[in-house]
Amino acid sequence: MRVSQCVKCRGFPCADVKHECYIVPAVDVQPEAISVVMISEAAPVNRDDYFYAQGDPLFQKTTVLAFNDAGVKVSSTKDILDRGVYLTTAVKCAKTGYGIETSTVKQCSLLMEKELTLFPKAQALMLMGDVAIKALNAVVQRAGEKRVIPAGSTYKLRGRKYFFRGMRVFPSYLQAGPSFFIEKSKRRMIAEDIAAALKAVDNS
């Protein structure tokens, strides 16, 4: 299955993102082999930085480091996929500034919701940063359900048990991009969250 053939934006209604940077993973994936979905913030401005780009793209580099920090020895996005972890972003276009409007997150959560349905065997969902958390909450609120992740700082939310349609949900910090190198404490917590998600899958 190629995800980009199943998930498509119609009309590009959002005003505060770069539509020319729109990316949905075009990699071939075996849906039944995916046990963890890791959702980061937004697509990069430069397509060459995306998880599945050729060479050693930035998103791959920082995510590989995060998995290695967690004691998972990988060297590429393919290695991560081979371990049953699918990488994507909540917002499929690149940011124009520091933040992303709530309306854009809600709009793009329609695509994320469709994307999640492609992986019926997934047992864990990693939300890497506030945008991913907001996007998942938008999905459940649209269905009239209570938000999965309560309001509050990620630091205080980590370590609790949350669930979304049969999947264990792990709120964490953004691992894709240059921000990964800024705070060592967040890097440590990202590693802990990755290890916890993989352990939860192994023990299920």
Rosetta blueprint (number, residue, H / E / L):
1 M L
2 R E
3 V H
4 S H
5 Q H
6 C L
7 V L
8 K L
9 C L
10 R L
11 G L
12 F L
13 P L
14 C L
15 A L
16 D L
17 V E
18 K E
19 H H
20 E H
21 C H
22 Y L
23 I L
24 V L
25 P L
26 A L
27 V L
28 D E
29 V L
30 Q L
31 P H
32 E H
33 A H
34 I L
35 S L
36 V E
37 V E
38 M E
39 I E
40 S E
41 E E
42 A E
43 A E
44 P L
45 V L
46 N L
47 R H
48 D H
49 D H
50 Y L
51 F L
52 Y L
53 A L
54 Q L
55 G L
56 D L
57 P L
58 L H
59 F H
60 Q H
61 K H
62 T H
63 T H
64 V H
65 L H
66 A H
67 F H
68 N H
69 D H
70 A L
71 G L
72 V L
73 K L
74 V L
75 S L
76 S L
77 T H
78 K H
79 D H
80 I H
81 L H
82 D H
83 R L
84 G L
85 V E
86 Y E
87 L E
88 T E
89 T E
90 A E
91 V E
92 K E
93 C E
94 A E
95 K E
96 T L
97 G L
98 Y L
99 G L
100 I L
101 E L
102 T H
103 S H
104 T H
105 V H
106 K H
107 Q H
108 C H
109 S H
110 L H
111 L H
112 M H
113 E H
114 K H
115 E H
116 L H
117 T H
118 L L
119 F L
120 P L
121 K L
122 A L
123 Q L
124 A E
125 L E
126 M E
127 L E
128 M E
129 G L
130 D H
131 V H
132 A H
133 I H
134 K H
135 A H
136 L H
137 N H
138 A H
139 V H
140 V H
141 Q H
142 R H
143 A L
144 G L
145 E L
146 K L
147 R L
148 V L
149 I L
150 P L
151 A L
152 G L
153 S L
154 T H
155 Y H
156 K H
157 L H
158 R L
159 G L
160 R L
161 K L
162 Y E
163 F E
164 F E
165 R L
166 G L
167 M E
168 R E
169 V E
170 F E
171 P E
172 S E
173 Y L
174 L L
175 Q L
176 A L
177 G L
178 P H
179 S H
180 F H
181 F H
182 I L
183 E L
184 K H
185 S H
186 K H
187 R H
188 R H
189 M H
190 I H
191 A H
192 E H
193 D H
194 I H
195 A H
196 A H
197 A H
198 L H
199 K H
200 A H
201 V H
202 D H
203 N L
204 S L
